[in-house]
Amino acid sequence: MKRYSMIAGAVALSVGLTSPVAAQSAGQMVKGTAIGAGAGALAGAVLPGVSTGNGALIGAAGGALYTAVKKHHHYYRDGRGRQYYIDKHGYRHYR
């Protein structure tokens, strides 16, 4: 039981620490964590030696980490067909 509480604490800590750093909405963080937990639970059910609960906890931590690290940009196209996104200061950044 102590092992599960340590893993759950690590997941909660990773979600809590990565959310403000990533400057993404809490909804995106929860969605990434939930998708990771679902994939981890599925992997835990299929892989021998890994329980469903452990798989869900590891997947939730991985999903939170991936969501925090990825850059969320919406790309547009200019008149020449080049792709760019606009940062928070209003500047264009081309691919």
N, C-alpha and C positions, 0 to 999 in steps of 0.2 A: 504494500500500500504506500509505503514511503517513496518508492520509485515513481509511482504514478503521480504523486503530488509534486515531486521534483520536476517531472516532465511537464506537468500542467503549469507549474509556476514559470518554467522557462518559456513556454508558449505565451503565457500572459505577459511576461516581461518583454518578449520580442515584439508582440503586438503593441504594447504600450510605448516602447522606445522608438519603434520605427514609424509610427503614425505621425508624430509631429515633425520628424526629420524629413519625411517624404513630402510633406505639405499636400497630401492628397486628402480627399474627404474620408470620413470615417466609414461611410457606406462602401467605398471601394476597398478599404482594408478588411471589412467584415466579409465582403463578397470573396476576396482572394483567400481569406482564411477558411471560409466555408467550402470553397471549391477544393482547396488543398486537403481539408479534413475528409471530404467525401472520397477523393481519389486515394488518400492514404488508407481509409477504412476498406475500400475495395481491394487495394493491394494487400492489406493485412488479411483479408478473407481468402485471398488466392494463394499467397506465398506461405509455404510451410515455415513454422518457427516464429512467425510474427503474428501477434494477436490483432484483432480488429481495433481494439482500443489504442494499442501502441501505434498502429499504422495511422489511425486518425490523428493522434497527437503529433506525430512526426510530420504528417502531411499538412496539418494546420500551421505548424511552424514554418515549413517550407513555403506554403502559400502566402503567409504573411510576409516572409522575407522577399519573395519574388514580387509581390505587389508593391512593397516599399522601394525596391531597387529599380523597377522598370520606369521608364519615362513615358508619361502619358501626354502625347502631342496629337493634335488634330491637324492634318496636313491639308493644304489648299494648293491650287495650281494657278500660276500667273498666266499672262497672255502668251508666253512662249512655251508653256507646258511644263515648266520646272516646278517641282514641289517645294513647299516651304511651310513652316509653322510660325506663329506669332507668339513671342514671349510676353511676360507680364508687363514689360515696358513698351510694348507695341512695335518692337523691331522684328523684321523678317529674318528667319534662319533657314537657308536652303540646304537641301540634302546633298 
